[in-house]
């Protein structure tokens, strides 16, 4: 994996098959597709609402202003095809202070091809080289695919859980770097 930071502190990570980089406004359609594909068990504030929000225009504006997407939440682009298939990166999560959360989400059409594991591994390498000692990741108990990805990259489940009778239990996982 290769990593570089530009003067604007933009992170770019590269693996054999993937380029992880800042979002472009033209890629808001990918974000919208991610919103539309989310499992119905995901809480409503993370899905398209009855009025169609967030709209494509709202997502474009969020990329322009970096309002919804942390600069550490990178677009995942397949190098061979040059298409964006989701995101992976670090966010200020629900773990411990100074220990961010790994987050990833890919379009359904690319599931099962190892991209999430590859992207997560690149982000872990970058986090380690950036001085982080531990990361967290939260995952719904019913999300077996994401739980598998987290296990593959070395996360272990903790005793910490948040039970939601409507949406399922959120599991807290962690990994030392």
C-alpha positions, 0 to 999 in steps of 0.5 A: 500500500502506498499513502501520500498526503497533499498540502491540503492534508488530503489523504490518498491511499493505494492498493493493488486494485483500489485508490482511496481518495477524497470525494469529487462532487460528480460522485454524489450519485454514488453516495445517493445509491449507497443511501438507497441500498441500505437495509431497512433495519438501518435507522431512518436518519441513515436512509432516504426519507419519505420526501427523498432526502438527502437529494442528489443536490444535497449530497453534492453540496455536502461534498463541496462543503465537507459537511457530511463526509469527513476528510478521513472518509475516502471514496473507494475507486477501482483502479482498473475500471475507474469507478467509485464503489463506496467509502472507507476511512476513519470517523470520530466514533463512539469508542474512546477519545483519540481513537477513531472508528473505522467505517466502510460501505460499498455498493451491493454490486461489488460485495463479495469481491474482497474490496472492503477487506482491501480498503479497510487494510489500507486504512489500518496501515495509514492509521498505524503510520499516523500514530493511532494505537487503537481503532474501534468499529461498530457494526449491527449484529445482523450485518454478518458480511461487515462482521466478517470483514472486521474479523479479517482485518483483526478487529475483535468484539468487545463486551460493549453493546447497544441494544435497540429493539427496533434496529438490532444490537450495535456491537463494538469491536476494537483493534490494536495497531 
